[in-house]
Each structure stands twice: as structure tokens, then as C-alpha cells.
């Protein structure tokens, strides 16, 4: 997958994790009711689990998008230094 795509999806999943965490906090405080979807009530625990999963996916994609770029840049600089000597 392209590094730019990894960076974009990293931000997307990071934002999705924050949104689920915010909704879980609002539900815990009683600001909003627990959501009912497919005839089932989904508690706060599920929201926190989703937030953790989305944040983990975002972190993994961020690692693939940003840290891989830094490693490639360092290896290219090392190759150039080796050629100039």
C-alpha cells in the first residue's frame, strides 16, 4: 500500500477512535443513551473496545506511513555518503 494512503487511513482510523471514545464518555455521563442497533443495546464496553481497535489500526498504519519514510530517507542519505567517498 502506498505510504500516502497509509497516512490518510491512519488519520481516518485515529479520528474514528476518538469519536468512539467521546461517545463512550458521553454515554457514561448520561448525556446520550446507549445506542440500539439491530434490536440490541450496545453498552459502553463495546464503544471502548471499538475505540481501542480503531486507535490500534490507526497507529499501525501511521507506523507504516511515517516511520517507513524516515527509514528510507536515512538509507538514501547513507547510500549518497558512501558514493561520495
Secondary structure, DSSP 8 states (H G I E B T S, - for coil): --HHHHHHHHHHHHHHHHHHHHHHHHHHTTSS--EEETTEEE-HHHHHHHHHHHHHHHHHHHIIIIIHHHHHHHHHHHHHHHHH-
